């Protein structure tokens, strides 16, 4: 009976992981990696203490970081990209940041 319960638990876990994968097209590990990368990029942008950088949207999909929003200068746009590229396990950065017209 114990073996049956253990086998049932493993089966439920496998189905749950498969469901996560089928909904996003990513494995559970890839989902965790993407969340970790997003969190680290956001933390590093906030640490820059430039108010505009904290308002940047950050999303990660399969280790590619997508930056969105508006910044005040081309230098800030490039700095945000540089910060994102410096995070461990980032494969690529897509910089969709717009520079605010002044």
N, C-alpha and C positions, 0 to 999 in steps of 0.2 A: 504494500500500500504506500509506503514511503517513497519508493521509486516512482510510482505513478504520479504522486503529488509533485515531485521534483521535475519529472518529465513534463507535466502539465504547466508548471511555472516557466520552464525553458521555452515551451511552445508559445505561451502568452507573450513572453519577452520578445521572441523572434517576430511574432506578428506585429507587435507594437513598433519595433524598429523598422520593419518592412513598411508599415503605414507611414512612418515619418519620412522614409526615403521616397515613397511613391508620391506623397503630397508635395514635396519640394524638389524632387529630382536629385536630392543630395543624401548622402549617408548621414547617420547621426553624428559621426566624427567630423564630417565636413561642416555640418550645422554648428557644432561647438566651436570649431576653428574660426568660422566666419564671425560668430558672436564675439569671440575673444579678440579678434583683429579689430572689429568695429569699436569695441570698448577701449582698446589701447590707443587707437587713432584719436578718438574723442578726448581721452585723458591727456594725450600729448598736445592736442590743439588747445585745450583749456589751460595747460601749463604755460603756454606762450604768453598769456596775460594780455593778449590783444583782443579786445571785446568782439571784434568782427569774426575772429577765428572760432569763437565758441558758438556762433550761429550757423556754422557750416553743417549741412546734412551729410552724414556718413552712412553708407550702406556697403556691405561686403557680400559678394557672391562668388563662391569657389575661389577664394583668396584674391579676388580682384576687388579693389576698393573704389567706390564711386563717390565723388565729392560733388555736392550740389549747393546752390545758394549764390549769394552775392557778397563780394568783398570790396574794399575801398580802393585797392590798387593792384597792379600787376605783380608787384613784389609780394603782397599778401597771398595772391593766387598761387604763385610759385612756391612760397614758403609752406603753404598748406599741403601742396603736392609732395614737397620734400619730406615733410613730417610723416605723411602717410607711407611713402616709400621706405622710410627708415624703420618701420615696424616689422618685427620678425614675422616671417612666413607670408608676407605680402608678395604676390606674384606679379601684380600690375596695378596701376592707378589710372582711372579714367577721371580726368579733371574737367568737370562741367561747370566750374565756378565762373560766374560772370563778374566783370569789373564794373562797379557802379559809375555811371557817367557823372562827372563833377562840373 
